[in-house]
C-alpha cells in the first residue's frame, strides 16, 4: 500500500529528503505522497523512512491504494528500471 500524509503534518521538511523514490512533495497546505511513486521503501529499506523520521506521526497507509509486498516490489523495479 502506498502511504499518505494526514492534515496533522507540520511541514517540518524532514520526510521529503528521506524518500528514495521522490514520492513526497509540498502540496497546497502540507506535504503529500504520490501513491504511484511510493513503495513504502520496499527495495530500498526495511521500513518506510518517512514514517521513521516524522516527529508527529502523521504518515499512514493510504486506504485508496492497497498493494501487497509483491506489487510494491514490482513498482520499485519499474521506478528504478531494474528487471524483476
Secondary structure, 3 states (H helix, E strand, C coil): CCEEECCCCCCCCCCHHHCCCCCEEECCCCEEECCCCCCCCCCCCCCCHHHHHCCCCCEEECCCCCCCHHHHHHHHHHHCCCCC
